[in-house]
Amino acid sequence: MSRPGRALRPTPALVLPAAVAALLAAFAAGPARAARMFSLSLDDVANGRAEVVDLTHDLKEGIPLFPGGIPFTLEPLTQLADGYYMNSFVSGEHTGTHLDAPAHFGKGLPAVDELPPTRLVSQGILIDVQSKAAANPDYVLTLVDLQDWEKANGRIAARTLVILNTGWHQRWENPDRYLNRDESGALHFPGFSAEAVRHLVKERDVNGIGIDTASVDPGKSATFDAHKAVLQGGRYQVENLDNLNLLPVRGFGVVVAPMKISRGSGAPARVLAIVPR
């Protein structure tokens, strides 16, 4: 979800090998049965035994935008003929693939720059609801759905990032289909129920939740109860994820790397999964 905000200043992208190293270390520390984790090293990635899957949509003009959001625009500043190539950009904090920090919905709660880095490196699980979402665009993941998932796949471990694959990431290149407005302008896409989110926060101590739609709440929500449940619980959420069909049910890791905006309510993020081949 997005709210109106100020434009961002141009910021260079950084790739931090240490984040990958931290992720691999986290794998080794996780409970073997609960997470069905595997032993990885940087050599496994380099030698093709594991792959890095980018869960991030390209940040570009014309992408889907939650109502009230700030669209992304790119303005060239120099060309190589000038000596070097450089652009400036304008974007909302909640544009594209992005992280919502607790401060987005709670006074005195952590802003994006205050999130503990260890919470941005997670074991991952995937809950696939594509068939249910295809049949009902207003589908909501319930607590019963979560319990059924655990019966089939095992208990969700602490410090997990719970990702919901609704299939909506395949609509990204068509903003009208992605937001799925009806004749009255109301949005229709799947999401989490507040009850399911509260269970994940209080009973499973997850790091956060993620989804491939424009909001963790279903599109028709006017109260944003799932937002409140996760953010006021001190966790974060990631919206507009991509490539979720490339993930297994569990046994992978996720690095969420948001721009470190001082006092930011959220930020565009690069999200990477490390998945065994």
C-alpha positions as CSV (number, residue, x, y, z in Angstrom):
1,M,0.0,0.0,0.0
2,S,1.1,3.5,-0.5
3,R,0.4,7.0,0.9
4,P,1.4,10.4,-0.6
5,G,5.0,11.2,0.3
6,R,7.9,13.4,-0.7
7,A,10.1,12.6,-3.6
8,L,13.3,10.6,-3.0
9,R,16.7,12.0,-3.8
10,P,18.9,10.1,-6.3
11,T,20.6,7.2,-4.4
12,P,23.1,4.7,-5.8
13,A,22.3,1.0,-5.6
14,L,24.7,-1.1,-3.5
15,V,25.2,-4.8,-3.7
16,L,26.5,-6.2,-0.3
17,P,28.1,-9.6,-0.4
18,A,28.0,-9.6,3.4
19,A,24.2,-9.8,3.2
20,V,24.5,-13.0,1.3
21,A,27.1,-14.4,3.7
22,A,24.7,-13.5,6.6
23,L,21.9,-15.3,4.9
24,L,23.9,-18.4,4.4
25,A,25.0,-18.3,8.0
26,A,21.3,-18.0,9.0
27,F,20.5,-21.1,7.0
28,A,23.0,-23.2,9.1
29,A,21.5,-21.9,12.3
30,G,17.9,-22.7,11.6
31,P,16.1,-25.7,13.1
32,A,16.6,-28.5,10.6
33,R,13.2,-30.2,10.9
34,A,11.1,-27.0,11.2
35,A,12.6,-25.3,8.3
36,R,14.0,-28.3,6.2
37,M,17.0,-26.1,5.6
38,F,20.0,-27.1,3.6
39,S,23.7,-26.5,4.2
40,L,25.0,-23.8,1.9
41,S,28.2,-21.9,1.3
42,L,29.1,-19.2,-1.1
43,D,30.7,-21.9,-3.2
44,D,27.2,-23.5,-3.7
45,V,26.0,-20.3,-5.3
46,A,29.2,-19.9,-7.4
47,N,29.2,-23.6,-8.4
48,G,25.5,-23.7,-9.4
49,R,24.2,-25.9,-6.5
50,A,22.1,-22.9,-5.4
51,E,20.7,-20.0,-7.4
52,V,19.8,-16.4,-6.6
53,V,16.2,-15.6,-7.6
54,D,15.3,-11.9,-8.0
55,L,11.9,-11.3,-6.5
56,T,11.9,-7.6,-7.5
57,H,10.0,-5.9,-10.3
58,D,11.9,-3.3,-12.4
59,L,11.4,0.2,-11.0
60,K,10.2,2.1,-14.1
61,E,7.6,4.5,-15.4
62,G,4.1,3.2,-15.9
63,I,4.1,0.5,-13.3
64,P,1.0,-0.3,-11.2
65,L,0.5,2.1,-8.3
66,F,-1.7,1.9,-5.2
67,P,-4.1,4.9,-5.1
68,G,-2.4,7.9,-3.5
69,G,1.1,6.7,-4.4
70,I,3.9,8.6,-6.1
71,P,4.7,7.3,-9.6
72,F,8.3,6.6,-10.5
73,T,9.9,8.9,-13.0
74,L,13.5,9.0,-14.3
75,E,15.2,12.0,-15.7
76,P,18.6,11.8,-17.5
77,L,21.2,14.2,-16.1
78,T,24.2,13.3,-18.2
79,Q,25.2,10.9,-21.1
80,L,28.4,9.1,-21.7
81,A,29.3,11.8,-24.2
82,D,29.5,14.1,-21.2
83,G,32.0,11.9,-19.5
84,Y,29.7,9.6,-17.5
85,Y,26.1,8.4,-17.5
86,M,23.8,9.5,-14.6
87,N,20.1,10.0,-13.9
88,S,17.9,11.4,-11.2
89,F,14.6,9.8,-10.1
90,V,11.4,10.6,-8.2
91,S,9.6,7.8,-6.4
92,G,7.3,7.3,-3.4
93,E,8.4,5.2,-0.5
94,H,5.8,2.6,-1.4
95,T,6.3,2.4,-5.2
96,G,7.3,-0.8,-7.0
97,T,8.6,-3.7,-4.9
98,H,8.9,-2.2,-1.5
99,L,9.0,-2.7,2.2
100,D,6.5,-1.2,4.7
101,A,8.1,-0.4,8.1
102,P,6.2,-0.4,11.3
103,A,6.2,3.4,11.4
104,H,3.8,3.3,8.4
105,F,1.0,2.5,10.7
106,G,2.2,3.2,14.2
107,K,3.4,6.2,16.1
108,G,6.8,5.7,17.7
109,L,7.4,2.4,15.9
110,P,10.6,1.7,13.9
111,A,11.1,3.5,10.6
112,V,12.8,1.8,7.8
113,D,16.3,2.9,8.8
114,E,15.7,1.5,12.3
115,L,14.8,-2.1,11.3
116,P,17.4,-4.5,12.7
117,P,19.4,-5.9,9.8
118,T,19.2,-9.4,11.2
119,R,15.4,-9.2,10.7
120,L,15.9,-8.5,7.0
121,V,17.6,-11.9,6.5
122,S,15.1,-14.7,6.8
123,Q,14.2,-18.3,6.1
124,G,11.4,-18.2,3.6
125,I,8.2,-20.2,3.1
126,L,5.8,-19.9,0.3
127,I,2.0,-20.4,0.5
128,D,0.6,-20.9,-3.0
129,V,-3.0,-19.8,-3.3
130,Q,-3.0,-19.2,-7.1
131,S,-6.0,-21.4,-7.8
132,K,-8.1,-19.9,-5.0
133,A,-7.2,-16.4,-6.1
134,A,-8.0,-17.2,-9.7
135,A,-11.5,-18.4,-8.7
136,N,-12.0,-15.5,-6.3
137,P,-10.0,-12.2,-6.7
138,D,-11.2,-11.2,-3.2
139,Y,-9.7,-14.3,-1.6
140,V,-8.3,-13.8,1.9
141,L,-5.8,-16.2,3.6
142,T,-7.4,-17.3,6.8
143,L,-6.0,-18.9,10.0
144,V,-7.5,-22.2,8.9
145,D,-5.6,-21.9,5.7
146,L,-2.4,-21.4,7.7
147,Q,-3.1,-24.4,9.9
148,D,-3.8,-26.5,6.9
149,W,-0.5,-25.4,5.3
150,E,1.4,-26.4,8.5
151,K,-0.3,-29.8,8.6
152,A,1.1,-30.4,5.1
153,N,4.5,-28.8,5.4
154,G,5.5,-28.5,9.0
155,R,5.4,-25.7,11.6
156,I,6.5,-22.2,10.5
157,A,9.8,-21.4,12.2
158,A,10.6,-18.2,14.0
159,R,12.3,-15.5,12.0
160,T,10.6,-16.6,8.8
161,L,9.4,-14.4,6.0
162,V,5.9,-15.8,5.0
163,I,5.3,-15.2,1.3
164,L,1.8,-15.5,-0.3
165,N,1.8,-16.4,-4.0
166,T,-1.5,-15.2,-5.4
167,G,-0.4,-15.3,-9.0
168,W,-0.9,-11.6,-9.3
169,H,2.8,-11.0,-10.1
170,Q,1.9,-12.3,-13.6
171,R,-0.4,-9.3,-14.1
172,W,2.3,-6.7,-13.3
173,E,2.7,-5.5,-16.9
174,N,-1.0,-4.7,-17.1
175,P,-1.7,-2.2,-14.4
176,D,-5.5,-2.3,-15.0
177,R,-5.5,-6.1,-14.4
178,Y,-3.2,-5.8,-11.5
179,L,-5.3,-3.4,-9.5
180,N,-8.5,-4.9,-10.9
181,R,-10.9,-2.1,-10.3
182,D,-14.6,-2.6,-10.7
183,E,-17.1,-0.1,-12.2
184,S,-17.2,1.8,-8.9
185,G,-13.4,2.1,-8.7
186,A,-13.0,-0.5,-5.9
187,L,-9.9,-2.7,-6.1
188,H,-10.1,-6.4,-6.2
189,F,-7.1,-8.6,-5.4
190,P,-6.2,-11.2,-2.7
191,G,-4.6,-10.6,0.6
192,F,-4.0,-11.8,4.2
193,S,-6.6,-11.8,6.9
194,A,-5.8,-9.9,10.1
195,E,-6.4,-13.1,12.1
196,A,-3.8,-15.0,10.2
197,V,-1.3,-12.2,10.5
198,R,-1.8,-11.9,14.2
199,H,-1.1,-15.6,14.6
200,L,2.1,-15.4,12.6
201,V,3.3,-12.4,14.6
202,K,2.3,-13.6,18.1
203,E,2.5,-17.4,17.8
204,R,5.2,-17.9,15.2
205,D,7.4,-14.8,15.7
206,V,7.9,-14.3,12.0
207,N,10.1,-11.5,10.6
208,G,7.4,-10.4,8.3
209,I,5.1,-11.2,5.4
210,G,5.3,-10.7,1.7
211,I,2.9,-10.8,-1.2
212,D,2.8,-10.3,-5.0
213,T,-0.1,-7.7,-4.9
214,A,-0.2,-4.0,-4.2
215,S,-1.2,-4.6,-0.6
216,V,-1.1,-7.3,2.1
217,D,-4.7,-6.5,2.7
218,P,-7.3,-7.6,0.1
219,G,-7.9,-4.8,-2.5
220,K,-11.4,-4.1,-1.3
221,S,-10.3,-3.4,2.3
222,A,-10.9,0.1,3.6
223,T,-9.6,-0.5,7.2
224,F,-6.2,-2.1,6.4
225,D,-6.5,-4.6,9.3
226,A,-3.7,-6.9,8.0
227,H,-1.4,-3.8,7.8
228,K,-2.2,-2.9,11.4
229,A,-1.7,-6.5,12.6
230,V,1.8,-6.9,11.2
231,L,3.2,-3.3,11.4
232,Q,1.8,-2.5,14.9
233,G,3.2,-5.8,15.9
234,G,6.7,-4.4,15.1
235,R,7.2,-6.5,12.0
236,Y,7.5,-5.5,8.3
237,Q,5.8,-6.4,5.1
238,V,6.9,-6.6,1.4
239,E,4.5,-5.8,-1.4
240,N,4.6,-6.2,-5.2
241,L,6.9,-9.2,-5.2
242,D,7.8,-11.0,-8.5
243,N,8.9,-14.4,-9.7
244,L,7.2,-16.3,-6.9
245,N,6.6,-19.3,-9.2
246,L,10.3,-20.0,-9.0
247,L,10.3,-20.6,-5.2
248,P,9.8,-23.9,-3.5
249,V,7.4,-24.3,-0.6
250,R,10.2,-23.9,1.9
251,G,14.0,-24.5,2.2
252,F,15.1,-21.2,0.8
253,G,16.3,-17.9,2.2
254,V,15.4,-14.3,1.6
255,V,17.3,-11.0,1.8
256,V,15.2,-7.9,1.8
257,A,17.3,-4.8,1.1
258,P,15.3,-1.6,1.3
259,M,16.8,1.8,0.7
260,K,17.8,3.1,4.1
261,I,15.7,6.3,4.2
262,S,16.1,8.2,7.5
263,R,12.7,8.3,9.2
264,G,11.1,6.5,6.2
265,S,7.7,4.8,6.5
266,G,9.0,2.3,3.9
267,A,11.3,2.1,0.9
268,P,11.7,0.5,-2.5
269,A,13.6,-2.7,-1.9
270,R,15.7,-5.3,-3.8
271,V,14.5,-8.7,-2.6
272,L,16.6,-11.8,-3.3
273,A,15.9,-15.5,-2.6
274,I,18.6,-18.1,-2.5
275,V,17.1,-21.4,-3.6
276,P,18.7,-24.9,-4.0
277,R,18.8,-26.2,-7.5
